[in-house]
Structure formats: C-alpha cells, structure tokens
Amino acid sequence: MPEKFLFEYAVIRVMPRVEREEFINVGVILFCARQKYLKSVFTLDEQKIKAFSTEIDLDELKENLCAFERISTAAKGSGPIGQYDQASRFRWLTATRSTVVQCSKVHPGFCDDAEETLLRLHQELVL
C-alpha cells in the first residue's frame, strides 16, 4: 500500500469589496512538506469577475495572481518572499489579509501525489 502524505491547502479567492465579504474562488495553493511540493494554480473567469464587480482592474488582478504563483514556486521575479523556504512561503501566502486576493483557512488532508491532488481540488473548488 502506497504511503499517504500529509498536505495542506487553501482556496485562493477574489474579494473585490472586502467589506461585503463576498468572494469568488479562483485558485488553490497546496503544500506537502514530505513531497517537497508547493504550488498554486488559478483560473480567472473574466466574465464572472466582471459580473461580480465592474470596478475591478483585471490586469492588476492577473498580475497579483501571477505573483502568487511565482512566490509559490520561488520562480525568478518572486522577490524576497520567494527566497523563503517552502513552509514559510506557504504560511506567508495563506496569512489572513484584507486585500482583493485572499485565501481561505488552511485545510489538511492526505494524498499519494500532491500535483494530482492540487489539480483535483482546483477542479472541484474553482472550475
């Protein structure tokens, strides 16, 4: 029987007006320490976002979400936060904040394959 690995994930949300506490799920971030895995994935449905808020700047939103992905993988251009270890980057990205891009509470689980689990969660919670 294959070993199961503990993982943590959060749903990435767009909350155009923080004071209203309304949001749209746009992505998922998943961290699995044993598999040395940290990655986020998002899908931005521009029509849904525009129906939700006509005031949101889609270009700025896309850049913020791309920065989120870069920091997740410590990619070039991820700045000083991107140089932290995986656990610290995950904690920083999922920390509570009052901005347009926010994360849900962190949820744990067990998986065989972190990448497969990330894509499944994205399908179930975003698409």
Buried (B, 14 or more C-beta within 10 A) or exposed (E): EEEEBEBBBBBBBBBBEEEEEEBBBBBBBBBBBEBEBBBBBBEBBEEEBEEBBEEBEEEEBEEBBEBBBBBBBBEEEBEEBBEBEBEEBBBEBBEEEEEBBBBBEBEEBEBEBBBEBBBEBBEEBBE
